[in-house]
Amino acid sequence: MLNILLSGACGRMGREIAHIACEHDVKIVSGVDVNVSDMPFPVYPSFDLCALHDAQVLVDFTRAENLPFVLDFAVKNKLPLLLAATGYGEKDLSMIRDAAKVIPIFRSANLSLGVHVLKLLSKKAAELLPGFDIEIVEKHHNQKLDAPSGTANMLYDAVKNAQSVPVYGRHDRTQRRDKNEIGLLSVRGGTVTGEHEVGFYGQEETVLISHSAQNRRIFAHGAMRACRFICDQAPGEYNMDDMIAL
């Protein structure tokens, strides 16, 4: 049995993880959430008030602005850490690198195995289709805060080259598409769990590679697999590539 401390315990993903944890022989021993609600484990409003409860790994499904508190608690308690939030800036990434000198940290914008395959296929397609225009389209529910999604940014990193320039929508552009542009378009509506498409547009032919998530549960299952993986690692930074390689 693996004991987990869950940050963002009362949010959408926190509840999904609590629902499927037993399928992975995992126990949520405590949680942290500013919006404390009734859960089958103790939930604290902040890390300052949080008790460890023999947790073996810390899972964070909150927002980038909570990172300092998450890292501080994990480092102080020598807890392996899974970071599943998005929107990290350069300062945040520097903090993560420093913490990873002390504890193992798994970070991924998307914990779906299918999305990982989408990334690998898109990277290979970019290599095999030089000169094709690349466009990334992502769709999410109307409550999502960040745009483009962390997954869209991850896909951009997979297909870009040294000359690539990201273009976030084109509503204010009155010029032809530059050959080095990679467009990122965000759609927000309804209850869409998550859809990502990478399009390669050439002369009289188009290649589309896409992934559609039907339920947030796939991310919860991915988080459980990542927890198992990160608990066995030495201090350092890890991601889906490292886990799949094993």
Summary of the structure (lengths in Angstrom):
residues: 246
radius of gyration: 19.0
end to end distance: 21.2
largest distance: 60.7
contacts: 776
relative contact order: 0.17
helix: 35%
strand: 27%
